[in-house]
Amino acid sequence: MHARAAKTASGREKDAHDVAEIDRMGFDPDRFARVAESYASMRIECVAHGE
């Protein structure tokens, strides 16, 4: 939820719309934990640079 806090603090109109959408979608801690676990175990390769 760091993104929501940053967008709230920015005061920009676009960010206010984003905050409203974040609030509309809600936050599911269990789902977030699953996504974070999957992301942490990902391996990302850059085929364009052979990395």
Secondary structure, DSSP 8 states (H G I E B T S, - for coil): -HHHHHHHHH--HHHHHHHHHHHHH---HHHHHHHHHHHHT-----TTTT-
